[in-house]
Amino acid sequence: MTVLCRVDDIPEPGSKSLNYRGEALFAVRLNGQVFLYRNRCPHLGIELNWQENQFLDYDDSLIQCATHGALFIIESGECVAGPCLGEALQPLRCRVENGELLLDEVLLAPAD
């Protein structure tokens, strides 16, 4: 497992840009849980955010792609609005331990 950041570095609710070996990732913290995704929209394969650490919509209830407005469920990454409807973000295996967000060393293996 690799330490990505301290959980306290992610606002509640909120999101944070992360990087692991050149791979753009992001974490979302909501209701005491942390969700980790590749920072790649399934529609165009581009990064979702237009500003660092900004991945959520105006009321922090959905992940939003800044390029075309697609909306994704925070807990599952499923697209519920926009050009990639029915597709999903790629979740990554992680866990919180001793206040740190840990990434499974088998990076890029999708979460179950």
ZIJO-V691882 format. One record per run of one state. SS is the DSSP state (2 for helix, 1 for strand, 0 for the rest). FROM is the first residue (numbers start at 1). TO is the last residue. If there is no record, write none. Layout:
SS/FROM/TO
SS/FROM/TO
This chain:
0/1/1
1/2/6
2/7/9
0/10/13
1/14/20
0/21/22
1/23/30
0/31/32
1/33/38
0/39/55
1/56/56
0/57/61
1/62/64
0/65/70
1/71/73
0/74/77
1/78/81
0/82/87
1/88/88
0/89/90
1/91/92
0/93/93
1/94/97
0/98/99
1/100/103
0/104/109
1/110/110
0/111/112
